[in-house]
């Protein structure tokens, strides 16, 4: 491979990476500026113009801690349902033979394919109007509880485990429940982190559904309260950008941090198999 | 899809048929009815929050449906295609579909080309690999709501982008300019989602055999030539998937026009069908029209997906 091509690739990748990262850098810089400075010079930190006031400012408008907590409950609930359903159904699909297995797998794939937006209006009618679950964590979590990505990933994972392992336990007289608890569940640990990470981004960043279902500010996930601030309050404020960007940093922080810490587990194979089925 | 894995399962199971007593039960529920028990809660959830609403959406689009106080029994007559007629006669809704067309024309090709090129480069890169991976994926893992704030700041009238462009800057600025609002949103979404598609292509590139590249270079093909003759055909199943997923995500556009252009402005130039569903269905209280928009949107996506599949020829995936 020639040197020139190597250099060219390096340049393309670096320029690309800078374009990708720049808005994040700008987000942090902007959140720390006392006065918004849109000039080119404003893209560099200026000690005379640095402050943490914006964080206090946004916190007085929307309760950041409460927002983070709501996002956490929503995300945690979705992850819990996704992992529990994923492990159980994935195991049943991969290692057990029962009537309805094919239909179940087809349904799991269909759930992936049908866009949420088609279901949005009927779900709103059902959950907010009929069941009265608006402004309620359960109402927020319900539509996301059946995320099939985990089912498909765990199924793929269990398929790689030799059947003889389970058959041997059966011959030794272990009951199905015992096999599940003692053999299947411990085996799943390595895949667990990947599934949790993949599931995390969905609800943590989700805007549309919690936005529809929560009107009460004290129950809104951070993404919703920040968006409401952005679209209502910010238009009237004199210097809204610092505060918006400070809120954006708080919202982006946990997801970015988790991803950087565990980026090794954010593996392409798993996502590919999760999507393709 | 992966039928091969299922038949393998069946073949591996044909070992021990124990005592004949629960034979009828086995015929009814299969060899391991425990599997049904494990899947039952999931299936109930799927019926409640997926299958039922799906049927409900179609039902609603053919009936005169409106919000009523809970528990009140109201008549919701069948109205045939009236909702569809009403929706298709509305210029604002037609425009929103046109907008998504513009969006897809920019977003989909840009996504496919950029993610394939960057994934190919990233695949061969040795130095700073982790840093580069993180750089490309970070927008994907971040909430739209968070990065939208930065983009409004960057692309506003006296924002950084216009400061750099100087006299070349469009007037009015990007997001409030009828001609630029939708392309700016398309570029935002491309930037935001690219990391995920790079990930898909990186996985696909691992399956392209190294020998093919060696054979190509023995035959005297340069890097560019082997990219088009080996890499591009080698990752075709992934391309079909990227096309499909980016089309579906694009058709579901909501958050970006809602926040970046203040709800589809200027003058409806960046409205999207899902935004119209929200306005008609929930703000203006006619869920039946919204359901009709949803049905039209899904049919549109299905047609597009079918055409793409024909063109890209991904039958082998």
HADDOCK unambig.tbl for C-alpha pairs under 7 A between the chains (distance, minus, plus):
assign (segid A and resid 9 and name CA) (segid B and resid 121 and name CA) 6.16 0.50 0.50
assign (segid A and resid 17 and name CA) (segid B and resid 132 and name CA) 6.25 0.50 0.50
assign (segid A and resid 17 and name CA) (segid B and resid 135 and name CA) 5.40 0.50 0.50
assign (segid A and resid 17 and name CA) (segid B and resid 136 and name CA) 6.24 0.50 0.50
assign (segid A and resid 20 and name CA) (segid B and resid 135 and name CA) 6.25 0.50 0.50
assign (segid A and resid 20 and name CA) (segid B and resid 136 and name CA) 6.20 0.50 0.50
assign (segid A and resid 21 and name CA) (segid B and resid 135 and name CA) 5.95 0.50 0.50
assign (segid A and resid 23 and name CA) (segid B and resid 150 and name CA) 6.37 0.50 0.50
assign (segid A and resid 27 and name CA) (segid B and resid 150 and name CA) 5.76 0.50 0.50
assign (segid A and resid 38 and name CA) (segid B and resid 158 and name CA) 6.63 0.50 0.50
assign (segid A and resid 38 and name CA) (segid B and resid 159 and name CA) 5.10 0.50 0.50
assign (segid A and resid 38 and name CA) (segid B and resid 160 and name CA) 5.27 0.50 0.50
assign (segid A and resid 39 and name CA) (segid B and resid 160 and name CA) 5.78 0.50 0.50
assign (segid A and resid 39 and name CA) (segid B and resid 163 and name CA) 6.27 0.50 0.50
assign (segid A and resid 40 and name CA) (segid B and resid 160 and name CA) 6.23 0.50 0.50
assign (segid A and resid 40 and name CA) (segid B and resid 163 and name CA) 6.95 0.50 0.50
assign (segid A and resid 85 and name CA) (segid B and resid 42 and name CA) 5.93 0.50 0.50
assign (segid A and resid 88 and name CA) (segid B and resid 38 and name CA) 5.59 0.50 0.50
assign (segid A and resid 88 and name CA) (segid B and resid 39 and name CA) 6.60 0.50 0.50
assign (segid A and resid 89 and name CA) (segid B and resid 38 and name CA) 6.21 0.50 0.50
assign (segid A and resid 89 and name CA) (segid B and resid 39 and name CA) 5.04 0.50 0.50
assign (segid A and resid 92 and name CA) (segid B and resid 35 and name CA) 4.62 0.50 0.50
assign (segid A and resid 92 and name CA) (segid B and resid 38 and name CA) 6.65 0.50 0.50
assign (segid A and resid 92 and name CA) (segid B and resid 39 and name CA) 6.98 0.50 0.50
assign (segid A and resid 96 and name CA) (segid B and resid 32 and name CA) 5.66 0.50 0.50
assign (segid A and resid 96 and name CA) (segid B and resid 35 and name CA) 5.75 0.50 0.50
assign (segid A and resid 97 and name CA) (segid B and resid 30 and name CA) 5.90 0.50 0.50
assign (segid A and resid 97 and name CA) (segid B and resid 31 and name CA) 5.37 0.50 0.50
assign (segid A and resid 97 and name CA) (segid B and resid 32 and name CA) 5.14 0.50 0.50
assign (segid A and resid 97 and name CA) (segid B and resid 35 and name CA) 6.90 0.50 0.50
assign (segid A and resid 98 and name CA) (segid B and resid 29 and name CA) 5.66 0.50 0.50
assign (segid A and resid 98 and name CA) (segid B and resid 30 and name CA) 3.99 0.50 0.50
assign (segid A and resid 98 and name CA) (segid B and resid 31 and name CA) 5.69 0.50 0.50
assign (segid A and resid 98 and name CA) (segid B and resid 32 and name CA) 5.22 0.50 0.50
assign (segid A and resid 98 and name CA) (segid B and resid 33 and name CA) 5.33 0.50 0.50
assign (segid A and resid 98 and name CA) (segid B and resid 35 and name CA) 5.96 0.50 0.50
assign (segid A and resid 98 and name CA) (segid B and resid 36 and name CA) 6.30 0.50 0.50
assign (segid A and resid 99 and name CA) (segid B and resid 29 and name CA) 4.89 0.50 0.50
assign (segid A and resid 99 and name CA) (segid B and resid 30 and name CA) 4.86 0.50 0.50
assign (segid A and resid 117 and name CA) (segid B and resid 252 and name CA) 6.52 0.50 0.50
assign (segid A and resid 117 and name CA) (segid B and resid 274 and name CA) 6.88 0.50 0.50
assign (segid A and resid 118 and name CA) (segid B and resid 294 and name CA) 5.02 0.50 0.50
assign (segid A and resid 118 and name CA) (segid B and resid 295 and name CA) 6.85 0.50 0.50
assign (segid A and resid 119 and name CA) (segid B and resid 53 and name CA) 5.79 0.50 0.50
assign (segid A and resid 119 and name CA) (segid B and resid 54 and name CA) 5.89 0.50 0.50
assign (segid A and resid 119 and name CA) (segid B and resid 57 and name CA) 6.55 0.50 0.50
assign (segid A and resid 121 and name CA) (segid B and resid 281 and name CA) 6.93 0.50 0.50
assign (segid A and resid 121 and name CA) (segid B and resid 287 and name CA) 6.46 0.50 0.50
assign (segid A and resid 121 and name CA) (segid B and resid 291 and name CA) 6.59 0.50 0.50
assign (segid A and resid 122 and name CA) (segid B and resid 53 and name CA) 5.33 0.50 0.50
assign (segid A and resid 122 and name CA) (segid B and resid 56 and name CA) 6.20 0.50 0.50
assign (segid A and resid 122 and name CA) (segid B and resid 57 and name CA) 5.72 0.50 0.50
assign (segid A and resid 123 and name CA) (segid B and resid 53 and name CA) 6.04 0.50 0.50
assign (segid A and resid 129 and name CA) (segid B and resid 70 and name CA) 6.61 0.50 0.50
assign (segid A and resid 130 and name CA) (segid B and resid 70 and name CA) 6.07 0.50 0.50
assign (segid A and resid 143 and name CA) (segid B and resid 49 and name CA) 5.71 0.50 0.50
assign (segid A and resid 146 and name CA) (segid B and resid 42 and name CA) 6.98 0.50 0.50
assign (segid A and resid 146 and name CA) (segid B and resid 45 and name CA) 6.69 0.50 0.50
assign (segid A and resid 146 and name CA) (segid B and resid 46 and name CA) 6.38 0.50 0.50
assign (segid A and resid 201 and name CA) (segid B and resid 141 and name CA) 5.94 0.50 0.50
assign (segid A and resid 205 and name CA) (segid B and resid 142 and name CA) 6.81 0.50 0.50
assign (segid A and resid 205 and name CA) (segid B and resid 143 and name CA) 4.30 0.50 0.50
assign (segid A and resid 205 and name CA) (segid B and resid 144 and name CA) 6.97 0.50 0.50
assign (segid A and resid 207 and name CA) (segid B and resid 255 and name CA) 6.99 0.50 0.50
assign (segid A and resid 208 and name CA) (segid B and resid 255 and name CA) 6.85 0.50 0.50
assign (segid A and resid 223 and name CA) (segid B and resid 145 and name CA) 6.05 0.50 0.50
assign (segid A and resid 227 and name CA) (segid B and resid 145 and name CA) 6.10 0.50 0.50
assign (segid A and resid 231 and name CA) (segid B and resid 259 and name CA) 6.41 0.50 0.50
assign (segid A and resid 231 and name CA) (segid B and resid 262 and name CA) 6.68 0.50 0.50
assign (segid A and resid 244 and name CA) (segid B and resid 149 and name CA) 6.36 0.50 0.50
assign (segid A and resid 245 and name CA) (segid B and resid 149 and name CA) 6.21 0.50 0.50
assign (segid A and resid 245 and name CA) (segid B and resid 150 and name CA) 6.77 0.50 0.50
assign (segid A and resid 248 and name CA) (segid B and resid 146 and name CA) 4.18 0.50 0.50
assign (segid A and resid 248 and name CA) (segid B and resid 147 and name CA) 6.88 0.50 0.50
assign (segid A and resid 251 and name CA) (segid B and resid 146 and name CA) 6.38 0.50 0.50
assign (segid A and resid 252 and name CA) (segid B and resid 142 and name CA) 5.48 0.50 0.50
assign (segid A and resid 252 and name CA) (segid B and resid 143 and name CA) 6.39 0.50 0.50
assign (segid A and resid 252 and name CA) (segid B and resid 146 and name CA) 6.20 0.50 0.50
assign (segid A and resid 255 and name CA) (segid B and resid 141 and name CA) 6.38 0.50 0.50
assign (segid A and resid 255 and name CA) (segid B and resid 142 and name CA) 6.34 0.50 0.50
assign (segid A and resid 256 and name CA) (segid B and resid 138 and name CA) 6.46 0.50 0.50
assign (segid A and resid 256 and name CA) (segid B and resid 141 and name CA) 6.62 0.50 0.50
assign (segid A and resid 256 and name CA) (segid B and resid 142 and name CA) 6.60 0.50 0.50
assign (segid A and resid 260 and name CA) (segid B and resid 134 and name CA) 6.78 0.50 0.50
assign (segid A and resid 268 and name CA) (segid B and resid 199 and name CA) 5.42 0.50 0.50
assign (segid A and resid 268 and name CA) (segid B and resid 200 and name CA) 6.27 0.50 0.50
assign (segid A and resid 268 and name CA) (segid B and resid 203 and name CA) 5.42 0.50 0.50
assign (segid A and resid 269 and name CA) (segid B and resid 203 and name CA) 5.82 0.50 0.50
assign (segid A and resid 272 and name CA) (segid B and resid 200 and name CA) 5.90 0.50 0.50
assign (segid A and resid 272 and name CA) (segid B and resid 203 and name CA) 7.00 0.50 0.50
assign (segid A and resid 277 and name CA) (segid B and resid 1 and name CA) 6.98 0.50 0.50
